[in-house]
Amino acid sequence: MSDFATRLKDLRVRRGLRQKDLAVSLGLAQTTIANYEQKLRFPDEPMLVKIADFFSVTLDFLLGRSATATAPETENAGTQTPPPLNGMALDYLTTIRTGGVERARALVQAAFAAGTSMGELYLRVFAPALHEVGRLWERGELSVGDEHFVSEATLAIMAGLVPSAASDRTGAQRPRATVFAVDGESHLIGARMVADFLAIAGFDVRFLGGGLSLGLVLETLRAWTPHVVAFSVTMADHRNAAEELVRAIRADRALARIKIIVGGQAFHGRSCEGSMTGADAFVADAEGAAQTALSLLAVR
């Protein structure tokens, strides 16, 4: 069973936070977080509660006394339990965890060659498999390293599908799109899926990944002036960064005509909050992003 120091570090890494970021959020010094993770200090009871609330986990999980991160079912009355993983999504996750990347790649490529579309693979195989990976991590049944392995392997397998499925539209006919994850995010698969769906829809896409400051994003957009900007927000803590980014794009005259699309797990079940960022559209998934982008440009 993990102890507090290990759980704290795993939770922080899972969120894509530096020690400095977590310290600022909790009102502590960075050295305090470092001491917690190195077992040199231990927080008092109010701080333990604050940390548990920040990560939305129970105190028992934070202290390493439970493998389950979430509260008992009685506290989640009215919520819907996700369906168990099955079909090809289960086959894919089992294969990648037990047989490695190449066997999982072969499984996917065989399905693609047999007529399964890239969209079906993304939405019915990769997405549910990755959601299951997140669930297993929260229950303490999967390490951070294993979670990262599955995520990075999936990104590599996805990259092999795009050249075969991408649109053959060329030249000036192709609308331009820039896609990235908002600054601070370490979860890039959602944004990568959006970029790939846009490519299939005929867009000339530049995928920027993550880790770009607000200034770098604006500089990049001015240099290429895309028709559409789409960015994802996975962690709820980064919703404010999304709003700040939209405001900055709107305030820049050179970028005034760009259509802005936002989506991601941070807005799951909160479509009204997604619209409150000031974007032109909020989307629930990658396929919806491509359809929405085409619709927005049709009325330009």
C-alpha positions in Angstrom: 0.0 0.0 0.0 1.3 3.5 -0.9 2.1 6.0 1.8 1.2 9.8 1.9 4.4 10.9 0.3 4.0 8.5 -2.6 0.3 9.3 -3.1 0.9 13.1 -3.0 3.6 12.8 -5.7 1.5 10.5 -7.9 -1.5 12.8 -7.6 0.6 15.9 -8.5 2.3 14.2 -11.5 -1.1 12.9 -12.7 -2.4 16.5 -12.7 0.7 17.6 -14.6 1.7 20.0 -11.8 5.1 21.0 -10.7 5.9 21.2 -7.0 5.7 25.0 -7.4 2.3 24.9 -9.0 0.9 22.7 -6.2 2.5 24.9 -3.6 0.9 28.1 -5.0 -2.5 26.4 -5.1 -2.3 25.3 -1.4 -0.7 28.5 -0.1 2.6 26.8 0.8 6.3 27.1 -0.1 7.7 24.9 -2.8 10.1 23.5 -0.3 7.2 22.3 1.9 5.8 20.2 -1.0 9.3 18.8 -1.6 9.6 17.9 2.1 6.2 16.2 2.0 7.2 14.1 -1.0 10.6 13.3 0.6 9.0 12.2 3.9 10.8 15.0 5.8 7.6 16.7 6.9 4.0 15.8 7.3 1.0 18.2 7.1 -1.3 19.0 9.9 -4.9 17.9 9.8 -6.3 21.1 8.1 -3.7 20.9 5.4 -4.4 17.1 4.9 -8.1 18.0 4.3 -7.1 20.8 2.0 -4.9 18.5 -0.1 -7.6 15.8 -0.3 -10.2 18.4 -1.4 -7.8 19.8 -4.0 -7.3 16.4 -5.6 -10.9 15.2 -5.0 -9.8 12.1 -3.1 -10.6 10.7 0.3 -8.3 11.1 3.3 -7.9 7.3 3.5 -6.6 7.3 -0.1 -4.3 10.2 0.5 -2.8 8.5 3.5 -2.4 5.2 1.7 -5.0 3.4 3.8 -7.3 2.7 0.8 -6.8 1.8 -2.9 -10.0 3.7 -3.9 -9.6 7.4 -4.5 -13.3 8.3 -4.6 -15.8 8.4 -1.8 -18.2 5.5 -1.2 -21.2 5.1 -3.5 -23.6 6.6 -1.0 -21.8 10.0 -1.5 -22.3 9.7 -5.2 -26.0 9.1 -5.3 -27.4 10.0 -8.7 -24.2 9.5 -10.6 -24.0 7.0 -13.3 -21.4 4.2 -13.2 -19.6 4.0 -16.5 -20.2 0.7 -18.4 -17.5 -2.0 -18.1 -14.9 -2.1 -20.8 -15.7 -4.6 -23.5 -15.3 -5.5 -27.1 -12.2 -4.2 -29.0 -11.5 -1.6 -26.3 -10.9 -4.3 -23.8 -8.9 -6.3 -26.3 -6.8 -3.3 -27.0 -6.1 -2.4 -23.4 -5.3 -6.0 -22.5 -3.0 -6.4 -25.5 -1.1 -3.2 -24.9 -0.6 -4.0 -21.2 0.4 -7.6 -21.6 1.7 -7.9 -25.2 3.3 -4.5 -25.7 3.0 -1.7 -28.3 3.7 -3.7 -31.5 1.0 -6.3 -30.8 -1.5 -3.5 -29.9 -0.5 -1.7 -33.1 -1.1 -4.9 -35.2 -4.5 -5.3 -33.6 -5.5 -1.8 -34.5 -4.1 -1.9 -38.0 -5.9 -5.2 -38.7 -9.2 -3.6 -37.6 -8.5 -0.5 -39.8 -7.6 -2.7 -42.8 -10.8 -4.6 -42.3 -12.9 -1.5 -42.6 -13.1 0.0 -39.1 -12.9 3.7 -39.5 -10.3 5.9 -37.7 -13.2 7.7 -36.0 -14.6 4.4 -34.6 -11.1 3.4 -33.4 -10.6 6.7 -31.7 -14.1 7.0 -30.1 -14.9 3.3 -29.4 -11.5 1.9 -28.7 -8.8 4.4 -27.7 -11.1 6.8 -25.7 -12.8 4.2 -23.5 -9.6 2.3 -23.0 -7.9 5.5 -21.8 -10.8 6.3 -19.5 -10.4 2.8 -18.0 -6.7 3.5 -17.5 -7.6 6.6 -15.5 -10.1 4.7 -13.5 -7.6 2.0 -12.6 -5.1 4.6 -11.6 -7.6 6.3 -9.3 -8.3 2.9 -7.6 -4.6 2.4 -7.1 -4.6 -0.6 -9.5 -2.3 1.1 -12.0 0.9 3.1 -11.5 1.6 6.5 -12.9 4.3 4.9 -15.0 1.9 2.3 -16.5 -0.6 5.0 -17.2 2.0 7.1 -19.0 3.1 4.0 -21.0 -0.4 3.3 -22.3 -1.0 7.0 -23.1 2.3 7.4 -25.0 1.9 4.1 -26.8 -1.6 5.1 -27.9 -0.3 8.4 -29.3 2.3 6.5 -31.3 -0.3 4.0 -32.7 -2.7 6.9 -33.6 0.1 8.6 -35.5 0.3 5.6 -37.8 -3.3 5.8 -38.7 -3.5 9.4 -39.8 -1.5 9.2 -43.2 -3.8 6.5 -44.4 -7.0 8.3 -43.4 -6.2 12.0 -44.0 -8.0 14.0 -46.7 -6.2 14.5 -50.0 -7.4 18.1 -50.3 -4.4 20.2 -51.2 -3.3 23.8 -51.6 -5.3 26.9 -50.8 -8.5 25.0 -50.6 -7.6 23.6 -47.2 -8.7 25.7 -44.2 -6.1 26.1 -41.5 -6.4 24.9 -37.9 -4.2 25.1 -34.9 -4.7 22.6 -32.1 -3.0 22.3 -28.7 -3.6 21.6 -25.0 -3.9 24.6 -22.8 -0.8 25.6 -20.9 -0.1 23.4 -17.8 -1.8 20.3 -19.3 0.2 17.1 -19.6 -2.7 15.2 -21.2 -2.4 15.6 -24.9 -4.4 12.7 -26.4 -7.7 14.5 -26.6 -6.1 17.4 -28.4 -4.2 15.0 -30.7 -7.5 13.3 -31.6 -9.1 16.7 -32.4 -6.1 17.5 -34.7 -6.5 14.1 -36.5 -10.2 14.5 -37.0 -9.7 17.9 -38.5 -7.0 16.5 -40.8 -9.5 13.9 -41.9 -12.1 16.6 -42.5 -9.7 18.4 -44.9 -8.0 20.9 -42.7 -4.3 21.8 -42.9 -3.5 21.2 -39.2 -0.7 22.3 -37.0 -0.6 20.4 -33.7 1.4 22.3 -31.1 1.2 19.8 -28.3 1.2 21.4 -24.8 3.3 23.5 -22.6 3.0 26.7 -24.6 2.7 30.0 -22.6 0.0 32.5 -23.5 2.6 34.7 -25.2 3.9 31.8 -27.4 0.4 30.8 -28.4 -0.4 34.3 -29.6 2.9 34.6 -31.4 2.3 31.3 -33.2 -1.2 32.2 -34.2 -0.1 35.6 -35.6 2.6 34.0 -37.7 0.2 31.5 -39.3 -3.3 33.0 -38.9 -5.4 29.8 -38.8 -9.1 29.9 -39.5 -9.8 27.8 -36.5 -8.1 27.4 -33.1 -9.1 24.3 -31.0 -7.7 23.6 -27.6 -8.4 21.1 -24.9 -8.6 21.4 -21.1 -8.4 18.1 -19.2 -7.9 19.3 -15.6 -10.6 21.4 -13.9 -7.8 23.6 -12.4 -7.0 24.9 -15.9 -10.5 26.3 -16.8 -9.4 29.8 -15.9 -6.4 29.5 -18.2 -8.8 28.6 -21.0 -10.9 31.8 -20.3 -7.7 33.9 -20.2 -6.6 32.5 -23.5 -9.9 33.2 -25.2 -9.9 36.8 -24.0 -6.3 37.3 -25.2 -7.2 36.0 -28.7 -10.3 38.2 -28.9 -8.3 41.3 -27.8 -5.8 40.8 -30.6 -6.9 42.6 -33.8 -4.8 40.3 -36.0 -6.6 37.3 -34.7 -10.1 38.8 -34.6 -11.6 36.5 -37.3 -10.3 33.2 -35.8 -13.0 30.8 -34.7 -12.3 29.3 -31.3 -13.3 25.8 -30.2 -12.8 24.5 -26.6 -13.4 21.1 -25.1 -12.0 18.5 -22.8 -12.6 16.4 -19.7 -12.5 19.6 -17.5 -15.9 20.5 -18.9 -17.4 17.0 -18.7 -21.1 17.4 -17.8 -20.5 21.2 -17.7 -21.3 22.4 -21.3 -22.6 25.7 -19.9 -19.2 26.3 -18.3 -17.5 25.5 -21.6 -19.6 28.2 -23.3 -18.7 30.6 -20.6 -15.1 30.6 -21.7 -16.2 33.0 -24.5 -15.3 30.5 -27.3 -17.4 30.2 -30.4 -18.2 26.6 -29.6 -17.8 23.9 -26.9 -17.5 20.3 -28.1 -17.8 17.0 -26.2 -15.5 15.0 -28.4 -13.0 15.0 -31.2 -15.5 14.1 -33.9 -17.7 16.9 -32.8 -14.8 19.3 -33.0 -14.3 18.6 -36.7 -18.0 18.9 -37.5 -18.3 22.1 -35.5 -15.2 23.6 -37.2 -16.7 23.0 -40.6 -20.0 24.6 -39.5 -18.3 27.7 -38.1 -16.4 28.3 -41.3 -19.5 27.8 -43.4 -21.0 30.9 -42.0 -17.9 33.1 -42.1 
